[in-house]
């Protein structure tokens, strides 16, 4: 139960700070409005760092179903615990998204573009091309999970791992995130998308359910491939 609560809290902080930086950049009359992609990628990297530090108190600090599934595939995490972790991650993601809405509500009200409002909850591709978008999420998550498994083979000073993981997210965002918005985390995308669907956001528009499966399926495929490749290279 401690691990369950830790995953909820860690994922909630991830989404609150990660989607919060997107909201600050894209919503009208925010003091961070139009501050750009570098701010978003740095904000997400720091959000992951905070979430991992928080979730690591009692749990494995996965805060990402793809990471959980990837670690289980690699034999680094028990399959029996996978459903509980994923449930906690989705609960935390939905709570975090709701808190972003509460925090930025006047700015949601002042923003006319429904696409910008949705961007503060979930990802969307720069160019909508299903095969390319799916491959992009697979590659991004492959890098994430393969790197996380590789980090385990290295020795860091106590407490440094979450910081290194945060920089990994920044690297993925800067190098690979421009195509799909680099969800690389099913809970990060689908949880807030569900929140977007039920929250009373003024002029919110569609939740883009036609695209919603890509940030779920792509990261899971990428995580499994990363775990299998790592297992071959490091038996």
HELIX and SHEET records of a PDB file:
HELIX    1   1 UNK A    2  UNK A   26  1                                  25    
HELIX    2   2 UNK A   37  UNK A   55  1                                  19    
HELIX    3   3 UNK A   65  UNK A   73  1                                   9    
HELIX    4   4 UNK A   79  UNK A   81  5                                   3    
HELIX    5   5 UNK A   82  UNK A  110  1                                  29    
HELIX    6   6 UNK A  114  UNK A  119  1                                   6    
HELIX    7   7 UNK A  130  UNK A  151  1                                  22    
HELIX    8   8 UNK A  161  UNK A  176  1                                  16    
HELIX    9   9 UNK A  186  UNK A  198  1                                  13    
HELIX   10  10 UNK A  214  UNK A  233  1                                  20    
END                                                                             
